[in-house]
Amino acid sequence: MTWQPFYVGDGTPRDVDLGEPPPWRSFPRQALYKEFQPPPGLVKAVNAALVLRRPLLVTGAAGSGKSTVIEQVAAELKLGDVLRWHITSRSTLKEALYRYDALGRIHAQRLGGPGGSDDIAPFLQLGPLGTALLPVEHPRALLIDEIDKSDLDLPSDLLDVLERGTFEIPELSRFDTEAVIHVREWGGDERSPARSPIKGGFVQCDSFPFIVMTSNGERDFPAAFLRRCIRFTMPKPTVDELRRVVEAHLQLGQGTKRSQEVDATIQDFAERLTAGESLAIDQLLNAVHLLTGSGTLTGTEKQEVMDLVLRELSRA
């Protein structure tokens, strides 16, 4: 059951069964790397980035699958869980490398009193980029999502770290240049997080991570930054490619209910993309999910619902 007027608008409490959600809206979220269909040219771009140890900058519209690329690569190459750094206008390079709770440490020292323990490790945590740069036998996978949302200086700030593969934690190097401190890594089990030994406050990678940076194409980047990346622009999908994406996510076959209606919806979606409208593929998946369910959508109601889920993204 995918369509049912659960909410009536009469203010009367009632018991309802919302049924099963779409596969991509089940929680906890499941990785969709098995369903991802790489567009032409993307496989070559990924392999170039892997061979050259360069970040892959993927540009494309929202919902085009940019952030799913790294999930598929990490799964196929057994790179472990993907580390994620979601960029905002307030994101800084330092927070991506490590976080230090200075106030928490001061408070702990005061509670400990004279002669108390001065353990700095509980107040440090590596960020997603810092964790990706740890020396490991196999490279880690790091997603830097929506880098075009960053402050203007952040791409340039990244250059030295991405070129040298090293960074310093001044709080540790000032603490003791010979001490080995076990610092919490990013992600993983918060109740028993992984820790890595860092000596003298310096981290030096020995296997450059596989990094995917995504961009919605909303800004230009400095040439010095771009020349250090392998760049790929997600193409507008064809009707056949859209059909494969829909079939992969919804497991549709030849006998699917309203197959002609689904084909018409996919065709119309492709034509709107070609005409320059801003639409995301997950909107198409939403529409097909509603059309192929056991609920009833007919006539004016069906058109109104389709207009809702397929509304252009550039409109408020």
Summary of the structure (lengths in Angstrom):
residues: 316
radius of gyration: 24.0
end to end distance: 29.7
largest distance: 78.3
contacts: 859
relative contact order: 0.17
helix: 39%
strand: 14%
